[in-house]
Amino acid sequence: MFTKPRQERIALENLERQGFDCFLPMAINPYQRRTTRDKRIEPLFPRYLFLNAVPDQQSLGPVRSTRGVNNLVRFGMNIAEVPETVIEFIQKRLDPKDGLVRLEPVPVAPGDKVQVFDGPLAGARGLFQECCGERRALLLLDLMGRQTTVEIDRMLLQKTG
């Protein structure tokens, strides 16, 4: 389901009040500024929440007019369906203490080829050298024709072949 901007919780509350089974995975934003003391808890998928409904048994008419909801996600005329295995995978990542999804960096070893997928170095490819603290990594990148060691957030890395 697609929600109005920053109204995921309002949509969740109103849908549950109407008897719908919904799931809104929340996580600590890993990209927030370091200067922020309090961790910002935000939806894992901004503007989306999962609605478990059987269209043949439950009328989806009231969903579209629910406060906070923008619309159902569709592909053409068909309502989008998320496989149950995807929901189960997300639910397995929930921390039992606070109910938040735990986001972990991609596991990499020294010498692995990686690519930066976001930020000012997006698209840069290089070699993972080592972890530098809990969330940082040292990469060897080819920048402007020279091998350069760069420190970057590990959450911005993905392995390449």
BELNORUR-V738823 format. One record per backbone hydrogen bond with DSSP energy under -1.0 kcal/mol. NH is the residue of the N-H (numbers start at 0). CO is the residue of the C=O. If there is no record, write none. Layout:
# BELNORUR-V738823
<<NH | CO> <NH | CO>>
This chain:
# BELNORUR-V738823
<<1 | 70> <2 | 46> <3 | 67> <6 | 3> <10 | 6> <11 | 7> <12 | 8> <13 | 9> <14 | 10> <15 | 11> <16 | 12> <18 | 15> <19 | 14> <22 | 49> <26 | 41> <28 | 39> <35 | 32> <41 | 26> <43 | 24> <47 | 44> <48 | 0> <49 | 22> <51 | 20> <56 | 53> <57 | 53> <65 | 62> <68 | 65> <69 | 1> <70 | 1> <74 | 77> <77 | 74> <79 | 72> <85 | 82> <86 | 82> <87 | 83> <88 | 84> <89 | 85> <90 | 86> <91 | 87> <93 | 90> <94 | 99> <98 | 94> <100 | 25> <101 | 92> <110 | 127> <111 | 108> <113 | 125> <114 | 157> <115 | 123> <116 | 155> <121 | 118> <122 | 115> <123 | 120> <125 | 113> <126 | 139> <127 | 111> <128 | 137> <129 | 137> <131 | 135> <136 | 151> <137 | 129> <138 | 149> <139 | 126> <140 | 147> <142 | 145> <145 | 142> <147 | 140> <149 | 138> <151 | 136> <153 | 134> <155 | 152> <156 | 153> <157 | 114> <159 | 112>>
